[in-house]
């Protein structure tokens, strides 16, 4: 029998220790580094009450596109989920999302840090934000997941809202093989051709005749009083704000009379600012270039956050000295359209100069409704939109749905892979008086993997506690009687 002495036992211990380090699949993720990407050694993060133990891997693709990937160390469900980013990106979304359900989750900052729009002056950074970064990180994440688990991915999913919704639709139209299912919330389909026009017009109106929160409360109270009960339920939610017509809710009725307290009414100038918001951007021929607001939830926070000065960037908490509308309009004109930090935004004619938008639109916008490649791959899109979204008004999503139907073989063919769900009382992506707390991902998973297309999505209001079904558009909910706080007492019609 061979005996190990003191030195031999120490040597064996070191060999075993080194062997354990080498065999650590999380730490060893750095070995996936190559000429295209730099990958850090992974770190195992212990379990908490809400998040299981997982391996976190961070890295950089093409020298500037940062990403983070989190993978459960046990109980992986074979699925990959990529989380999109809103606004200007410049941050990585939480990758703890859905770990408890067994997903491996990644996100990217799209190649720049922070909200300063001057990143778009750099051609490569602009393209990375517009479309390339999400695609590259999707491919990279899949490679790292396969390496970590030594197994293939069964299904790949994407979820995002606002710019994140745009990212999802860009993926579906430009890289249709990246994902089996996409949750696209309130997509900003046309940043340049529609959103830019809206932000420019409304911030100019606000600058000329500013509204304050008192006027937004006035509008919110008036629209609720006029239209809340049109659906037979008094719940602070206008079920279909298109029914809240001018004969029911006319902001002109709020015009100040002589010697009236200005906080309880609108001045002539403020009334024009309000009308600008509801009217949208309409040219001299009556063509709607960017739709206006629909009545409801004016005081729920969306209008104040995006339209008034002194707010914060929702994704980062950065305090602003101007409004997000103005920040978006000025940044897009200077850095995306004219590539000139000294350009004077006041020189831009909203109703002309549209030829100047061509190049930026080609890069940024979802310029097609042709989703046939995506459909033929068997993939699905679940799109959702709040009826009271201030920043991205709902008419845009309704119009895009009609374009998808026309471009993809009609309504029946379209419903097999693309469905839109409208959420009453929801503001931008979440929030508002409606039942906006909704699980979008698992209904999509059931649709992709089992063929169970959701007829409705179940929503709840986190504070008030009431529940509602949110129907596949064009169906809307109808109250059937009984306890009006329970979803079971509503149907889709």
Secondary structure, DSSP 8 states (H G I E B T S, - for coil): -----HHHHHHHHHHHHHHHHHT-TTGGGGGG--SSEEE---EEE---SSS--EEEEEEEETTTEEEEEEEESS---SEEEEE---TT--S---S-TTGGGT-EEEEE-TT--SS-GGGGGSHHHHHIIIIIHHHHHHHHHHHHHHHHHTS--SEEEEEEETHHHHHHHHHHHH-TTS-SEEEEES--S-IIIIIHHHHHHHHHHHHHS---HHHHHHHHHHHHHHHGGGGS--SS--S-GGGS-TTT--GGGGB--TT--GGGSB-HHHHHHHHHHHH-EE-TT--EEE----SS-TTSSHHHHHHSSS-B-TTT--B-SS-HHHHHHHHIIIIIIS--TT--GGG--TTS-GGGGHHHHHHHS------HHHHHTT-EEEEEEETT-SSS-THHHHHHHHHHHHHTTSHHHHHTTEEEEEETT--SSS-SSS--EE--HHHHHHHHHH----SEEEEE-TTT--EEEEEBTT--EEE-SS-TTSGGGEEE-
